[in-house]
Amino acid sequence: MLLLSLLSFFLVPACWAISRETAYSDFIDAAASNGGVIDLTTQTFDLLTASDREWSATIQLTALGNTYKCAPCKQFEPSFKTVAKAWSKVAPKHRDNHFFATLDFANGPEVFRRLGLNSAPFVYTYPAAQGDRVPANGKVDPIPFDFTVSEFDPKSFSEGISRFTPVKIPYKPPTDFKPIVSAIVAILTLSLGYRVALPLLLNRWFWAILSIGSSLIFISGFMFVRIRGNPYVAAGSGGAQWIAPGYQNQFGMEVQVVAFIYGILTFSFLSMTLFVPRLPSKGRQTLAVGIWSGVTVIVFSVLIGFFKLKNGGYPFRLLF
Amino acid sequence: MPDAIPLPRVAPETVANTTSLLRIIALSLISGAAIASRLFAVINFESIIHEFDPWFNYRATRVLAAKGFYEFWNWFDPTAWYPLGRVVGGTIYPGLMATSGVIYNILHGLNLPVDIRNVCVLLAPGFSALTAWATYMFTKELKDASAGLIAASFIGIAPGYISRSVAGSYDNEAIAIFLLMFTFFTWIKALKLGSAFFGTIAAVFYFYMVAAWGGYVFITNMIPLHALVLLLMGRYTNRLYVAYSSWYAVGTLSSMQVPFVGFQPVRTSEHMAALGVFGLLQLVAFSDLVRSHVGSKQFRTLLRVALVASGILGGAVIVLLTLKGWIAPWTGRFYSLWDTEYAKKYIPIIASVSEHQPTAWPSFFMDLHVLITIFPAGVILCFKELRDEHVFVIIYAVMASYFAGVMVRLMLTLTPVVCVAAAIATSTLFDTYLDVHEPEDPSAENSVPVVTVSGESHVGGTNVTVTTPAPAPTPSKKAKKAQAQAAAPASSIASTIAEATGTAGVTTRQDRGVFGLGSRLVVVALWVYMLLFFVVHSTWVTSNAYSSPSVVLSSRNPDGSQHIIDDFREAYYWLRQNTPEDAVVMSWWDYGYQIAGMADRPTMVDNNTWNNTHIATVGKAMASSEEVAYPILRKHDVSYVLVIFGSLIGYSGDDINKFLWMIRIAQGIWPDEVSEPSFFTPRGEYKVDEQASPAMKNSVMYKTSYYRFAELYGGNQPQDRVRNQNLPMKGPTLDYLEEAFTSENWIVRIYAVKGDDELGRDLKVANSFNEGKKRKRGRPLVRRRAVAAV
């Protein structure tokens, strides 16, 4: 008994030392063979995050299997891979001090349970716990990457993780060809379709439609939806819901509906102002005035009703 | 050419005199309405300065009134941004204070002993009357005086403008919108006349605007954009050259006299458009001059190439200077207008302000109501005319719609153009339907289509509405008669003109117009009704939504009577009367100006958010545990910590709701020590109840907010009425702070920072030692009662 415990007393550190050394080189190989990302299981996860690690690691906890239906996981996966790939291009003396690894729920549900995670994806960065790369404040607990401030795009991810890596991750966003290509296409179309385009560009009504259109979109809250990233419609009780509750909120579809309503009101106003006086007979004029007045009243009542939905305390109404 | 109603003949002079009299009466009534509707705040509450920024403006104005302009100019305020202090004279737009100082001195010169506070409270309503007048002048340049009157009445009562100009809302915007509209009016006038005189006046008002509001950059870019578009449309004239050059030269030089602006007009990107267009105009003017003197075709080609080359060269120089850092790139606040993601990522302090949020459509409708639906029609009518000044309105409309969509507060710049465009539309409608002439019977002739819009019909229409300042024609006989009388002079003038210009007027009049009285009555009644609806809506919005001082809150008693919640002033006056004059108060920056203005105590941070690190320090102190925060507090000499707490009465603008921004801003500076996710529950929820995260529960903000709150419920489940969550039965305890004051409805809670322990122990240790004793002797009397009774 005594012998056994003595034996283990001597053996355990030795095993540790051996397993850590082999694990370290294993990790380097695994990372090199898989585009900079180590695929983890529960066992390798424990090794990678061992409390005596001399390396740091950024670990993605995700659930990519189709059964989990994790859309954000799939959305984030490419960014993680790209940044890890960029990291694998760093000189080995820095590169081998920081690992990128991913643990799928299917390969290590125990880890998720242990960390108390009910959702995915999560990214934790484990700082080095030993050696000269231990953080200055001595904190070696895993640091979650904050998706609420940064988005899923590789640029903000690499910037966020660069705080923990020995050197900055050399990630460069791929050249965005879209504006260049569209500029070339625009110039080509313009120069080829010069004869068609020129009268259009010189036509004031072309510009009128352009500016009225953009104005209508802006005053219908287009920028709100864009900046807040609000959805077009949202799932509500009993199917899709296209009216966002609350006065200072709206969905994408509301932009279209409101712009359309404003458009109708503007058009009926213009009809009354400009087109009715051109009608050459009294009967037609009376009919047109009737129609456009009716349209104005009804559509405006709808608009007021719509507004009352958004602002419950509004006391006025027109028709209904 | 039959008339819908037979008209009596009136002499043209009588018409002219009556219209000008009516115009003056209408304008003064509009001014009266504009001022009156802004007085809800005074009537419902009292003559008090509102909100946050106005308290600083008021404090600065008091310094100006008491000590004179020179002292004000050199004012260094050691109590703000403790311990840094603030150079006030060089970091403000002094226009507002100077304006009220001048008014104050004039009134006192006339032996009218008006209090400076009342001057400040009533400045915004007074200037709104001037805005109405400026809008009238502006719209008059675009269409005619009747459209001008309608525009003036729109801007007088439009909630979008009232929201920032009610009595007591003593902020830069109070005078800035008048200056904006007047500068635009003089610019249009200068452009129309090619007058250096009006150009210089535009520059002088531009200078006033620069001295008054940071939003002057809007003018700085609108006028060059207008000039540039006119150039691109091939509408270069010497008038444009004279107007722009005089405005730019005088305006830029004078704007540089404002210390806060200094050399920015030549050093920052916001101002480069104006400079670039100035240079471009010189080139175009030069080429124009040469072209008129030199005939040779080759030379002209050479000249054109040289000009294009020098234009490109100039642009390249500007780009190079920007890259080299000689010209500062767009500053954060302006840049975030274009790149809307920018502020959220890099300057959370800008993104955190509620008035910098994007605008959802109900806000547009709330602020502009029916005007927003006919505003596009007005823009279309501008396209129909498309004189130089109409181009201006079109550009203004598109740009302002975009800006108002990106930032709620810029609704203010959209409102004037919506009023102007809607007035043009409405006035055109009334012109058409109040014009008494009827076209020829169509059966009599197959009319030849005449394409041109006759000038005569416009002149005729003009006079009709001038004499009828939007009457409400009910189908009663009296009203019809009035309408007929009002419309009468038009026919006489129109016929006079028609006679003068020969038969042209007669032929063009025939194919346009409205038949019969029925259509006229329907359309006019409909739109008068709509406009009355707008008036009712505006009044309701103004009295209900925009007249709250936010320093004093109001709620309704069960019987419907008004109940005033005056916690803020209660607490600030407590500070004023019970604390030493140099006691530093730490609160979130929102309340800095109010504490300085009402409690007269030094503050760590205030609404002039110039030092992000200092604000982050406060955020860190609030977001850390007491042990971490205590050294920070002591190092900054903080004696009191003030938090706003709404859970008792459901005041949603409290500090726990703003807490995330404090964390976020602190995290920006100390990412290792403060981390936002740790304040959320594992499920990612923002909770204050039993499940709140440890970081949340230990934070100074949480503890000071909920300290002893559970005791109010006497053993029942305590409840947070703002977040609708049940709080833990046992509230937090404090070791390094002690409760000093809590206001009537618990909105303001003030804590004193404890001094060192007498025995030199750590305060936590001392406390637990005392606690150990307490259990034997029983609870000592609560100290808060004793202090609160003072």
Interface residues (C-beta under 8 A of the other chain):
Chain A: G116 L117 N118 S119 P135 N137 K139 I143 P144 D146 T148 V149 S150 S156 R163 R204 W205 W207 A208 S211 I212 S214 S215 L216 F218 I219 S220 G221 F222 M223 F224 R226 I227 R228 Y247 Q248 N249 Q250 E254 V255 V258 I261 Y262 G263 L265 T266 F269 L270 M272 T273 L274 V276 P277 R278 P280 S281 K282 Q285 T286 V289 G290 S293 T296 V297 F300 L303 F307 K310 N311 G313 P315 F316 L318
Chain B: T340 E341 K345 Q357 P358 T359 A360 W361 P362 S363 F364 F365 M366 V370 I372 T373 I374 F375 P376 A377 V379 I380 L381 F383 K384 L386 I394 A397 V398 S401 Y402 A404 G405 V406 L414 A425 T428 L429 T432 P439 P442 S443 S447 D511 R512 G513 V514 F515 G516 G518 S519 V522 V523 L526 M530 F533 V536 H537 W540 N544 R664 Q667 P671 D672 E673 S675 E676 P677 P682 R683 G684
